[in-house]
Amino acid sequence: MILVNTDYITGKELEMLGLVRGSTIQSKHIGKDITQSFKTLVGGELKAYNEMMNEARALATKRMVEEAEAMGADAIVNIRYASAAVMQGAAEVIAYGTAVKFLN
């Protein structure tokens, strides 16, 4: 599966199959949440939250790809990500794009 954030793939003619998406809501356990709140007092990277968001993006991407594969897609173009806090220490991440099939 080819994944790109452009609306084309060089050298390929594309048939648009439709919108595909994947999402997840992730959180860290209370211990990490407490340690990260202390980190905000002194500054610096919040590594536990960074890991959480990376895991969430990977899972959302995986789910998006599975949806595209079920449609018979060869690739997903114009991929975008969005996120939103749903509560303290938890975030929703959504990945979405257009599933396409190669014509040539």
Jmol script that loads the backbone (N, CA, C; Angstrom):
load data "model"
ATOM      1  N   MET A   1       0.858  -1.182   0.000  1.00  0.00           N
ATOM      2  CA  MET A   1       0.000   0.000   0.000  1.00  0.00           C
ATOM      3  C   MET A   1       0.898   1.236   0.000  1.00  0.00           C
ATOM      4  N   ILE A   2       0.666   2.100  -0.961  1.00  0.00           N
ATOM      5  CA  ILE A   2       1.409   3.356  -1.035  1.00  0.00           C
ATOM      6  C   ILE A   2       0.606   4.429  -0.302  1.00  0.00           C
ATOM      7  N   LEU A   3       1.272   5.168   0.572  1.00  0.00           N
ATOM      8  CA  LEU A   3       0.640   6.236   1.341  1.00  0.00           C
ATOM      9  C   LEU A   3       1.357   7.541   1.034  1.00  0.00           C
ATOM     10  N   VAL A   4       0.616   8.548   0.565  1.00  0.00           N
ATOM     11  CA  VAL A   4       1.214   9.847   0.253  1.00  0.00           C
ATOM     12  C   VAL A   4       0.297  10.970   0.727  1.00  0.00           C
ATOM     13  N   ASN A   5       0.902  12.134   0.962  1.00  0.00           N
ATOM     14  CA  ASN A   5       0.083  13.284   1.346  1.00  0.00           C
ATOM     15  C   ASN A   5      -0.154  14.239   0.177  1.00  0.00           C
ATOM     16  N   THR A   6       0.167  13.798  -1.032  1.00  0.00           N
ATOM     17  CA  THR A   6      -0.133  14.557  -2.248  1.00  0.00           C
ATOM     18  C   THR A   6      -1.411  13.987  -2.860  1.00  0.00           C
ATOM     19  N   ASP A   7      -1.992  14.699  -3.809  1.00  0.00           N
ATOM     20  CA  ASP A   7      -3.210  14.196  -4.441  1.00  0.00           C
ATOM     21  C   ASP A   7      -2.924  13.426  -5.733  1.00  0.00           C
ATOM     22  N   TYR A   8      -1.663  13.057  -5.933  1.00  0.00           N
ATOM     23  CA  TYR A   8      -1.262  12.287  -7.118  1.00  0.00           C
ATOM     24  C   TYR A   8      -0.081  11.390  -6.748  1.00  0.00           C
ATOM     25  N   ILE A   9       0.181  10.419  -7.617  1.00  0.00           N
ATOM     26  CA  ILE A   9       1.381   9.582  -7.527  1.00  0.00           C
ATOM     27  C   ILE A   9       2.015   9.645  -8.906  1.00  0.00           C
ATOM     28  N   THR A  10       3.235  10.149  -8.967  1.00  0.00           N
ATOM     29  CA  THR A  10       3.918  10.355 -10.241  1.00  0.00           C
ATOM     30  C   THR A  10       3.917   9.082 -11.073  1.00  0.00           C
ATOM     31  N   GLY A  11       3.489   9.224 -12.329  1.00  0.00           N
ATOM     32  CA  GLY A  11       3.500   8.109 -13.267  1.00  0.00           C
ATOM     33  C   GLY A  11       2.303   7.185 -13.167  1.00  0.00           C
ATOM     34  N   LYS A  12       1.358   7.486 -12.305  1.00  0.00           N
ATOM     35  CA  LYS A  12       0.182   6.627 -12.129  1.00  0.00           C
ATOM     36  C   LYS A  12      -1.092   7.391 -12.446  1.00  0.00           C
ATOM     37  N   GLU A  13      -1.979   6.720 -13.173  1.00  0.00           N
ATOM     38  CA  GLU A  13      -3.315   7.259 -13.381  1.00  0.00           C
ATOM     39  C   GLU A  13      -4.195   6.616 -12.315  1.00  0.00           C
ATOM     40  N   LEU A  14      -4.986   7.428 -11.637  1.00  0.00           N
ATOM     41  CA  LEU A  14      -5.704   6.954 -10.461  1.00  0.00           C
ATOM     42  C   LEU A  14      -7.213   6.969 -10.647  1.00  0.00           C
ATOM     43  N   GLU A  15      -7.856   5.943 -10.119  1.00  0.00           N
ATOM     44  CA  GLU A  15      -9.310   5.908  -9.998  1.00  0.00           C
ATOM     45  C   GLU A  15      -9.621   6.114  -8.526  1.00  0.00           C
ATOM     46  N   MET A  16     -10.383   7.148  -8.212  1.00  0.00           N
ATOM     47  CA  MET A  16     -10.738   7.443  -6.828  1.00  0.00           C
ATOM     48  C   MET A  16     -11.805   6.457  -6.355  1.00  0.00           C
ATOM     49  N   LEU A  17     -11.560   5.814  -5.226  1.00  0.00           N
ATOM     50  CA  LEU A  17     -12.516   4.865  -4.677  1.00  0.00           C
ATOM     51  C   LEU A  17     -13.359   5.479  -3.560  1.00  0.00           C
ATOM     52  N   GLY A  18     -12.789   6.432  -2.853  1.00  0.00           N
ATOM     53  CA  GLY A  18     -13.558   7.075  -1.791  1.00  0.00           C
ATOM     54  C   GLY A  18     -12.720   7.379  -0.563  1.00  0.00           C
ATOM     55  N   LEU A  19     -13.346   8.061   0.369  1.00  0.00           N
ATOM     56  CA  LEU A  19     -12.714   8.455   1.622  1.00  0.00           C
ATOM     57  C   LEU A  19     -12.485   7.240   2.513  1.00  0.00           C
ATOM     58  N   VAL A  20     -11.303   7.181   3.106  1.00  0.00           N
ATOM     59  CA  VAL A  20     -11.016   6.164   4.118  1.00  0.00           C
ATOM     60  C   VAL A  20     -10.486   6.868   5.359  1.00  0.00           C
ATOM     61  N   ARG A  21     -10.723   6.257   6.511  1.00  0.00           N
ATOM     62  CA  ARG A  21     -10.269   6.874   7.744  1.00  0.00           C
ATOM     63  C   ARG A  21     -10.015   5.813   8.795  1.00  0.00           C
ATOM     64  N   GLY A  22      -9.228   6.210   9.763  1.00  0.00           N
ATOM     65  CA  GLY A  22      -8.982   5.377  10.922  1.00  0.00           C
ATOM     66  C   GLY A  22      -8.822   6.301  12.104  1.00  0.00           C
ATOM     67  N   SER A  23      -9.278   5.865  13.261  1.00  0.00           N
ATOM     68  CA  SER A  23      -9.154   6.716  14.438  1.00  0.00           C
ATOM     69  C   SER A  23      -8.932   5.886  15.683  1.00  0.00           C
ATOM     70  N   THR A  24      -8.471   6.558  16.719  1.00  0.00           N
ATOM     71  CA  THR A  24      -8.287   5.931  18.018  1.00  0.00           C
ATOM     72  C   THR A  24      -8.293   7.016  19.086  1.00  0.00           C
ATOM     73  N   ILE A  25      -8.590   6.617  20.281  1.00  0.00           N
ATOM     74  CA  ILE A  25      -8.447   7.499  21.446  1.00  0.00           C
ATOM     75  C   ILE A  25      -7.460   6.816  22.370  1.00  0.00           C
ATOM     76  N   GLN A  26      -6.392   7.524  22.706  1.00  0.00           N
ATOM     77  CA  GLN A  26      -5.310   6.967  23.518  1.00  0.00           C
ATOM     78  C   GLN A  26      -5.149   7.772  24.799  1.00  0.00           C
ATOM     79  N   SER A  27      -4.684   7.086  25.841  1.00  0.00           N
ATOM     80  CA  SER A  27      -4.345   7.781  27.083  1.00  0.00           C
ATOM     81  C   SER A  27      -3.173   7.059  27.731  1.00  0.00           C
ATOM     82  N   LYS A  28      -2.529   7.747  28.636  1.00  0.00           N
ATOM     83  CA  LYS A  28      -1.462   7.157  29.435  1.00  0.00           C
ATOM     84  C   LYS A  28      -2.018   6.845  30.817  1.00  0.00           C
ATOM     85  N   HIS A  29      -1.430   5.867  31.484  1.00  0.00           N
ATOM     86  CA  HIS A  29      -1.930   5.525  32.818  1.00  0.00           C
ATOM     87  C   HIS A  29      -1.621   6.643  33.808  1.00  0.00           C
ATOM     88  N   ILE A  30      -2.299   6.621  34.914  1.00  0.00           N
ATOM     89  CA  ILE A  30      -2.255   7.712  35.893  1.00  0.00           C
ATOM     90  C   ILE A  30      -0.839   8.025  36.377  1.00  0.00           C
ATOM     91  N   GLY A  31       0.008   7.020  36.543  1.00  0.00           N
ATOM     92  CA  GLY A  31       1.387   7.258  36.996  1.00  0.00           C
ATOM     93  C   GLY A  31       2.158   8.136  36.031  1.00  0.00           C
ATOM     94  N   LYS A  32       2.042   7.820  34.739  1.00  0.00           N
ATOM     95  CA  LYS A  32       2.750   8.632  33.742  1.00  0.00           C
ATOM     96  C   LYS A  32       2.122  10.014  33.642  1.00  0.00           C
ATOM     97  N   ASP A  33       0.803  10.090  33.802  1.00  0.00           N
ATOM     98  CA  ASP A  33       0.126  11.378  33.733  1.00  0.00           C
ATOM     99  C   ASP A  33       0.623  12.301  34.844  1.00  0.00           C
ATOM    100  N   ILE A  34       0.805  11.755  36.031  1.00  0.00           N
ATOM    101  CA  ILE A  34       1.296  12.555  37.167  1.00  0.00           C
ATOM    102  C   ILE A  34       2.726  13.013  36.921  1.00  0.00           C
ATOM    103  N   THR A  35       3.589  12.113  36.464  1.00  0.00           N
ATOM    104  CA  THR A  35       4.987  12.497  36.231  1.00  0.00           C
ATOM    105  C   THR A  35       5.089  13.538  35.122  1.00  0.00           C
ATOM    106  N   GLN A  36       4.234  13.442  34.117  1.00  0.00           N
ATOM    107  CA  GLN A  36       4.268  14.425  33.037  1.00  0.00           C
ATOM    108  C   GLN A  36       3.767  15.791  33.507  1.00  0.00           C
ATOM    109  N   SER A  37       2.821  15.801  34.462  1.00  0.00           N
ATOM    110  CA  SER A  37       2.345  17.086  34.973  1.00  0.00           C
ATOM    111  C   SER A  37       3.453  17.791  35.750  1.00  0.00           C
ATOM    112  N   PHE A  38       4.310  17.041  36.444  1.00  0.00           N
ATOM    113  CA  PHE A  38       5.464  17.644  37.119  1.00  0.00           C
ATOM    114  C   PHE A  38       6.442  18.221  36.094  1.00  0.00           C
ATOM    115  N   LYS A  39       6.579  17.550  34.973  1.00  0.00           N
ATOM    116  CA  LYS A  39       7.499  17.996  33.932  1.00  0.00           C
ATOM    117  C   LYS A  39       7.095  19.372  33.390  1.00  0.00           C
ATOM    118  N   THR A  40       5.796  19.661  33.389  1.00  0.00           N
ATOM    119  CA  THR A  40       5.355  20.963  32.894  1.00  0.00           C
ATOM    120  C   THR A  40       5.840  22.104  33.790  1.00  0.00           C
ATOM    121  N   LEU A  41       6.172  21.796  35.024  1.00  0.00           N
ATOM    122  CA  LEU A  41       6.673  22.831  35.938  1.00  0.00           C
ATOM    123  C   LEU A  41       8.084  23.266  35.591  1.00  0.00           C
ATOM    124  N   VAL A  42       8.899  22.331  35.105  1.00  0.00           N
ATOM    125  CA  VAL A  42      10.303  22.650  34.818  1.00  0.00           C
ATOM    126  C   VAL A  42      10.583  22.801  33.328  1.00  0.00           C
ATOM    127  N   GLY A  43       9.650  22.398  32.496  1.00  0.00           N
ATOM    128  CA  GLY A  43       9.825  22.519  31.050  1.00  0.00           C
ATOM    129  C   GLY A  43      10.503  21.309  30.450  1.00  0.00           C
ATOM    130  N   GLY A  44      10.490  21.243  29.145  1.00  0.00           N
ATOM    131  CA  GLY A  44      11.115  20.142  28.417  1.00  0.00           C
ATOM    132  C   GLY A  44      10.089  19.287  27.700  1.00  0.00           C
ATOM    133  N   GLU A  45      10.594  18.314  26.978  1.00  0.00           N
ATOM    134  CA  GLU A  45       9.742  17.423  26.189  1.00  0.00           C
ATOM    135  C   GLU A  45       8.955  16.491  27.095  1.00  0.00           C
ATOM    136  N   LEU A  46       7.696  16.318  26.791  1.00  0.00           N
ATOM    137  CA  LEU A  46       6.832  15.388  27.521  1.00  0.00           C
ATOM    138  C   LEU A  46       6.859  14.054  26.777  1.00  0.00           C
ATOM    139  N   LYS A  47       7.882  13.260  27.067  1.00  0.00           N
ATOM    140  CA  LYS A  47       8.145  12.046  26.287  1.00  0.00           C
ATOM    141  C   LYS A  47       7.005  11.042  26.334  1.00  0.00           C
ATOM    142  N   ALA A  48       6.363  10.883  27.475  1.00  0.00           N
ATOM    143  CA  ALA A  48       5.262   9.914  27.570  1.00  0.00           C
ATOM    144  C   ALA A  48       4.114  10.310  26.650  1.00  0.00           C
ATOM    145  N   TYR A  49       3.807  11.606  26.574  1.00  0.00           N
ATOM    146  CA  TYR A  49       2.747  12.066  25.682  1.00  0.00           C
ATOM    147  C   TYR A  49       3.186  11.978  24.223  1.00  0.00           C
ATOM    148  N   ASN A  50       4.445  12.226  23.954  1.00  0.00           N
ATOM    149  CA  ASN A  50       4.973  12.081  22.601  1.00  0.00           C
ATOM    150  C   ASN A  50       4.818  10.634  22.138  1.00  0.00           C
ATOM    151  N   GLU A  51       5.181   9.690  23.005  1.00  0.00           N
ATOM    152  CA  GLU A  51       5.020   8.264  22.687  1.00  0.00           C
ATOM    153  C   GLU A  51       3.548   7.924  22.469  1.00  0.00           C
ATOM    154  N   MET A  52       2.686   8.467  23.328  1.00  0.00           N
ATOM    155  CA  MET A  52       1.257   8.202  23.213  1.00  0.00           C
ATOM    156  C   MET A  52       0.731   8.666  21.856  1.00  0.00           C
ATOM    157  N   MET A  53       1.124   9.862  21.433  1.00  0.00           N
ATOM    158  CA  MET A  53       0.638  10.391  20.158  1.00  0.00           C
ATOM    159  C   MET A  53       1.209   9.606  18.974  1.00  0.00           C
ATOM    160  N   ASN A  54       2.473   9.186  19.060  1.00  0.00           N
ATOM    161  CA  ASN A  54       3.063   8.360  17.994  1.00  0.00           C
ATOM    162  C   ASN A  54       2.329   7.034  17.869  1.00  0.00           C
ATOM    163  N   GLU A  55       2.022   6.414  19.010  1.00  0.00           N
ATOM    164  CA  GLU A  55       1.268   5.155  18.999  1.00  0.00           C
ATOM    165  C   GLU A  55      -0.122   5.373  18.407  1.00  0.00           C
ATOM    166  N   ALA A  56      -0.761   6.465  18.777  1.00  0.00           N
ATOM    167  CA  ALA A  56      -2.109   6.759  18.276  1.00  0.00           C
ATOM    168  C   ALA A  56      -2.092   6.986  16.769  1.00  0.00           C
ATOM    169  N   ARG A  57      -1.113   7.749  16.266  1.00  0.00           N
ATOM    170  CA  ARG A  57      -1.027   7.979  14.814  1.00  0.00           C
ATOM    171  C   ARG A  57      -0.797   6.666  14.072  1.00  0.00           C
ATOM    172  N   ALA A  58       0.075   5.804  14.620  1.00  0.00           N
ATOM    173  CA  ALA A  58       0.348   4.520  13.965  1.00  0.00           C
ATOM    174  C   ALA A  58      -0.907   3.647  13.921  1.00  0.00           C
ATOM    175  N   LEU A  59      -1.660   3.611  14.999  1.00  0.00           N
ATOM    176  CA  LEU A  59      -2.873   2.796  15.040  1.00  0.00           C
ATOM    177  C   LEU A  59      -3.946   3.364  14.108  1.00  0.00           C
ATOM    178  N   ALA A  60      -4.099   4.687  14.103  1.00  0.00           N
ATOM    179  CA  ALA A  60      -5.077   5.311  13.203  1.00  0.00           C
ATOM    180  C   ALA A  60      -4.708   5.043  11.742  1.00  0.00           C
ATOM    181  N   THR A  61      -3.416   5.122  11.416  1.00  0.00           N
ATOM    182  CA  THR A  61      -2.950   4.846  10.051  1.00  0.00           C
ATOM    183  C   THR A  61      -3.235   3.397   9.682  1.00  0.00           C
ATOM    184  N   LYS A  62      -2.943   2.470  10.588  1.00  0.00           N
ATOM    185  CA  LYS A  62      -3.190   1.040  10.349  1.00  0.00           C
ATOM    186  C   LYS A  62      -4.670   0.797  10.047  1.00  0.00           C
ATOM    187  N   ARG A  63      -5.546   1.410  10.815  1.00  0.00           N
ATOM    188  CA  ARG A  63      -6.981   1.229  10.606  1.00  0.00           C
ATOM    189  C   ARG A  63      -7.437   1.835   9.285  1.00  0.00           C
ATOM    190  N   MET A  64      -6.851   2.967   8.900  1.00  0.00           N
ATOM    191  CA  MET A  64      -7.172   3.594   7.625  1.00  0.00           C
ATOM    192  C   MET A  64      -6.752   2.670   6.471  1.00  0.00           C
ATOM    193  N   VAL A  65      -5.540   2.101   6.569  1.00  0.00           N
ATOM    194  CA  VAL A  65      -5.035   1.192   5.534  1.00  0.00           C
ATOM    195  C   VAL A  65      -5.929  -0.043   5.427  1.00  0.00           C
ATOM    196  N   GLU A  66      -6.356  -0.593   6.553  1.00  0.00           N
ATOM    197  CA  GLU A  66      -7.239  -1.764   6.526  1.00  0.00           C
ATOM    198  C   GLU A  66      -8.551  -1.458   5.800  1.00  0.00           C
ATOM    199  N   GLU A  67      -9.085  -0.261   6.030  1.00  0.00           N
ATOM    200  CA  GLU A  67     -10.325   0.138   5.342  1.00  0.00           C
ATOM    201  C   GLU A  67     -10.082   0.255   3.839  1.00  0.00           C
ATOM    202  N   ALA A  68      -8.941   0.828   3.451  1.00  0.00           N
ATOM    203  CA  ALA A  68      -8.608   0.969   2.031  1.00  0.00           C
ATOM    204  C   ALA A  68      -8.409  -0.397   1.375  1.00  0.00           C
ATOM    205  N   GLU A  69      -7.727  -1.302   2.066  1.00  0.00           N
ATOM    206  CA  GLU A  69      -7.509  -2.653   1.526  1.00  0.00           C
ATOM    207  C   GLU A  69      -8.835  -3.369   1.313  1.00  0.00           C
ATOM    208  N   ALA A  70      -9.795  -3.165   2.219  1.00  0.00           N
ATOM    209  CA  ALA A  70     -11.110  -3.795   2.075  1.00  0.00           C
ATOM    210  C   ALA A  70     -11.850  -3.273   0.845  1.00  0.00           C
ATOM    211  N   MET A  71     -11.505  -2.070   0.396  1.00  0.00           N
ATOM    212  CA  MET A  71     -12.104  -1.489  -0.811  1.00  0.00           C
ATOM    213  C   MET A  71     -11.354  -1.905  -2.071  1.00  0.00           C
ATOM    214  N   GLY A  72     -10.225  -2.598  -1.927  1.00  0.00           N
ATOM    215  CA  GLY A  72      -9.424  -3.010  -3.073  1.00  0.00           C
ATOM    216  C   GLY A  72      -8.466  -1.938  -3.556  1.00  0.00           C
ATOM    217  N   ALA A  73      -8.106  -0.999  -2.689  1.00  0.00           N
ATOM    218  CA  ALA A  73      -7.237   0.115  -3.074  1.00  0.00           C
ATOM    219  C   ALA A  73      -5.787  -0.326  -3.218  1.00  0.00           C
ATOM    220  N   ASP A  74      -5.070   0.384  -4.086  1.00  0.00           N
ATOM    221  CA  ASP A  74      -3.628   0.198  -4.252  1.00  0.00           C
ATOM    222  C   ASP A  74      -2.842   1.228  -3.438  1.00  0.00           C
ATOM    223  N   ALA A  75      -3.492   2.340  -3.136  1.00  0.00           N
ATOM    224  CA  ALA A  75      -2.803   3.438  -2.451  1.00  0.00           C
ATOM    225  C   ALA A  75      -3.822   4.329  -1.756  1.00  0.00           C
ATOM    226  N   ILE A  76      -3.306   5.202  -0.895  1.00  0.00           N
ATOM    227  CA  ILE A  76      -4.116   6.255  -0.284  1.00  0.00           C
ATOM    228  C   ILE A  76      -3.388   7.566  -0.541  1.00  0.00           C
ATOM    229  N   VAL A  77      -4.101   8.515  -1.123  1.00  0.00           N
ATOM    230  CA  VAL A  77      -3.514   9.820  -1.433  1.00  0.00           C
ATOM    231  C   VAL A  77      -4.145  10.889  -0.538  1.00  0.00           C
ATOM    232  N   ASN A  78      -3.471  12.025  -0.502  1.00  0.00           N
ATOM    233  CA  ASN A  78      -3.962  13.185   0.231  1.00  0.00           C
ATOM    234  C   ASN A  78      -4.235  12.870   1.706  1.00  0.00           C
ATOM    235  N   ILE A  79      -3.316  12.135   2.334  1.00  0.00           N
ATOM    236  CA  ILE A  79      -3.478  11.735   3.734  1.00  0.00           C
ATOM    237  C   ILE A  79      -3.305  12.938   4.647  1.00  0.00           C
ATOM    238  N   ARG A  80      -4.177  13.016   5.631  1.00  0.00           N
ATOM    239  CA  ARG A  80      -4.125  14.072   6.639  1.00  0.00           C
ATOM    240  C   ARG A  80      -4.343  13.446   8.015  1.00  0.00           C
ATOM    241  N   TYR A  81      -3.856  14.138   9.021  1.00  0.00           N
ATOM    242  CA  TYR A  81      -4.045  13.732  10.417  1.00  0.00           C
ATOM    243  C   TYR A  81      -4.667  14.882  11.186  1.00  0.00           C
ATOM    244  N   ALA A  82      -5.501  14.550  12.141  1.00  0.00           N
ATOM    245  CA  ALA A  82      -6.067  15.551  13.044  1.00  0.00           C
ATOM    246  C   ALA A  82      -6.106  14.942  14.430  1.00  0.00           C
ATOM    247  N   SER A  83      -6.022  15.800  15.432  1.00  0.00           N
ATOM    248  CA  SER A  83      -6.110  15.307  16.799  1.00  0.00           C
ATOM    249  C   SER A  83      -6.864  16.302  17.652  1.00  0.00           C
ATOM    250  N   ALA A  84      -7.429  15.781  18.735  1.00  0.00           N
ATOM    251  CA  ALA A  84      -8.158  16.627  19.672  1.00  0.00           C
ATOM    252  C   ALA A  84      -8.074  16.005  21.053  1.00  0.00           C
ATOM    253  N   ALA A  85      -7.940  16.837  22.058  1.00  0.00           N
ATOM    254  CA  ALA A  85      -7.967  16.352  23.443  1.00  0.00           C
ATOM    255  C   ALA A  85      -9.412  16.020  23.795  1.00  0.00           C
ATOM    256  N   VAL A  86      -9.628  14.850  24.359  1.00  0.00           N
ATOM    257  CA  VAL A  86     -10.983  14.477  24.766  1.00  0.00           C
ATOM    258  C   VAL A  86     -11.151  14.552  26.280  1.00  0.00           C
ATOM    259  N   MET A  87     -10.021  14.554  26.990  1.00  0.00           N
ATOM    260  CA  MET A  87      -9.990  14.747  28.435  1.00  0.00           C
ATOM    261  C   MET A  87      -8.525  14.896  28.839  1.00  0.00           C
ATOM    262  N   GLN A  88      -8.259  15.227  30.085  1.00  0.00           N
ATOM    263  CA  GLN A  88      -6.884  15.369  30.553  1.00  0.00           C
ATOM    264  C   GLN A  88      -6.111  14.072  30.312  1.00  0.00           C
ATOM    265  N   GLY A  89      -5.040  14.150  29.526  1.00  0.00           N
ATOM    266  CA  GLY A  89      -4.188  12.991  29.301  1.00  0.00           C
ATOM    267  C   GLY A  89      -4.676  12.028  28.244  1.00  0.00           C
ATOM    268  N   ALA A  90      -5.755  12.361  27.520  1.00  0.00           N
ATOM    269  CA  ALA A  90      -6.266  11.475  26.473  1.00  0.00           C
ATOM    270  C   ALA A  90      -6.512  12.288  25.209  1.00  0.00           C
ATOM    271  N   ALA A  91      -6.218  11.686  24.078  1.00  0.00           N
ATOM    272  CA  ALA A  91      -6.384  12.389  22.804  1.00  0.00           C
ATOM    273  C   ALA A  91      -6.962  11.452  21.763  1.00  0.00           C
ATOM    274  N   GLU A  92      -7.798  12.014  20.895  1.00  0.00           N
ATOM    275  CA  GLU A  92      -8.285  11.297  19.727  1.00  0.00           C
ATOM    276  C   GLU A  92      -7.397  11.684  18.556  1.00  0.00           C
ATOM    277  N   VAL A  93      -7.016  10.700  17.771  1.00  0.00           N
ATOM    278  CA  VAL A  93      -6.263  10.948  16.545  1.00  0.00           C
ATOM    279  C   VAL A  93      -7.035  10.297  15.410  1.00  0.00           C
ATOM    280  N   ILE A  94      -7.189  11.038  14.322  1.00  0.00           N
ATOM    281  CA  ILE A  94      -7.835  10.501  13.134  1.00  0.00           C
ATOM    282  C   ILE A  94      -6.903  10.683  11.942  1.00  0.00           C
ATOM    283  N   ALA A  95      -6.800   9.651  11.132  1.00  0.00           N
ATOM    284  CA  ALA A  95      -6.058   9.695   9.871  1.00  0.00           C
ATOM    285  C   ALA A  95      -7.090   9.499   8.770  1.00  0.00           C
ATOM    286  N   TYR A  96      -7.003  10.317   7.713  1.00  0.00           N
ATOM    287  CA  TYR A  96      -7.954  10.162   6.623  1.00  0.00           C
ATOM    288  C   TYR A  96      -7.315  10.519   5.297  1.00  0.00           C
ATOM    289  N   GLY A  97      -7.858   9.962   4.246  1.00  0.00           N
ATOM    290  CA  GLY A  97      -7.338  10.207   2.903  1.00  0.00           C
ATOM    291  C   GLY A  97      -8.285   9.608   1.880  1.00  0.00           C
ATOM    292  N   THR A  98      -7.833   9.594   0.626  1.00  0.00           N
ATOM    293  CA  THR A  98      -8.632   9.067  -0.470  1.00  0.00           C
ATOM    294  C   THR A  98      -8.024   7.756  -0.963  1.00  0.00           C
ATOM    295  N   ALA A  99      -8.801   6.700  -0.913  1.00  0.00           N
ATOM    296  CA  ALA A  99      -8.368   5.410  -1.443  1.00  0.00           C
ATOM    297  C   ALA A  99      -8.431   5.454  -2.958  1.00  0.00           C
ATOM    298  N   VAL A 100      -7.364   4.943  -3.589  1.00  0.00           N
ATOM    299  CA  VAL A 100      -7.317   4.950  -5.061  1.00  0.00           C
ATOM    300  C   VAL A 100      -6.847   3.595  -5.585  1.00  0.00           C
ATOM    301  N   LYS A 101      -7.226   3.347  -6.833  1.00  0.00           N
ATOM    302  CA  LYS A 101      -6.789   2.153  -7.550  1.00  0.00           C
ATOM    303  C   LYS A 101      -6.012   2.628  -8.758  1.00  0.00           C
ATOM    304  N   PHE A 102      -4.924   1.914  -9.107  1.00  0.00           N
ATOM    305  CA  PHE A 102      -4.112   2.273 -10.266  1.00  0.00           C
ATOM    306  C   PHE A 102      -4.813   1.805 -11.541  1.00  0.00           C
ATOM    307  N   LEU A 103      -4.825   2.681 -12.539  1.00  0.00           N
ATOM    308  CA  LEU A 103      -5.409   2.332 -13.841  1.00  0.00           C
ATOM    309  C   LEU A 103      -4.324   1.864 -14.812  1.00  0.00           C
ATOM    310  N   ASN A 104      -3.066   2.183 -14.534  1.00  0.00           N
ATOM    311  CA  ASN A 104      -1.979   1.752 -15.441  1.00  0.00           C
ATOM    312  C   ASN A 104      -0.839   1.157 -14.661  1.00  0.00           C
TER     313      ASN A 104
END
end "model"
wireframe off; spacefill off
backbone 0.3
color backbone group
